[in-house]
Each structure stands twice: as structure tokens, then as C-alpha cells.
Amino acid sequence: MKTIFERFVKDESGATAIEYGLIAALISVALITGATTLGNTLNTQFQGLSNKMNSAANNH
């Protein structure tokens, strides 16, 4: 029984899996945040371009 407990205490595979899971979660949050920011920036740019084109079309 003592050797089973000693092996359990020395086994770090569960901790490693949790660490990898946390790293993957942080990377996912960073990617989602970056994609959202990029999408908002592109949307603003294209909306401004669309407004300018509509304004030019209405003036001619």
C-alpha cells in the first residue's frame, strides 16, 4: 500500500496535463481577442470606405 501511495505522490502527469490545458486556454483567449480586434478594425475601415463611395455616388 505504501508503494502505491509513493507512486501516486511522485506521478506528475496529471499536473502536466493541467498545465498544458491552461496554456492552451490562454493561447485560445489571446487568439480570440486578436481576431476580434482585427475584425473590428477591418469593419471600421470598410464602413468608412463604403460611406465615402456612397457619398461620391450621390454627388455625381
Secondary structure, DSSP 8 states (H G I E B T S, - for coil): -HHHHHHHHH--HHHHHHHHHHHHHHHHHHHHHHHHHHHHHHHHHHHHHHHHHHHHHHH-
